[in-house]
Amino acid sequence: MDFLIKPYESVGPVKLGMTPKQVHKALNCLPKTFVNPDSDEIRDYFGNLGLHIVYRAPSHRCDRILLFLPANPIFLNRSLLKRLSFEKLNEWIKSMDESAIMTGFECVSYKFGFVLITPSFKLFKHKRPKEVIVFKEGLYDYLKN
């Protein structure tokens, strides 16, 4: 399924800030739900859609959306998981976002509010990313210098 990414706003019908109930309604299906008692996070896993939604305490509203195959996240008419290598996507993002950083296994775009993830840039730069995380504003600020 194609999921259009709108920076700091939504992925397909799922909007950042939604409650679990609102997400379930928007996707018209029920997930496997996991609760982490240590962090009080709730995670909804929609494996058949390639989505993992995280709701953080205390409000338990969606603060990040993880996408993996079979999901097809689309940003500016480009598939982020199905066509281009991690290296090519990283170059493309950095050409539009000077604030983007590379950590060794992820490319974080602060301008566009998403992260491309690979097991290791050094070993897998010529392969497609494994996951994309779309996050709410401020969530990845701890990586900034």
Disulfide bonds with the S-S distance in Angstrom:
none
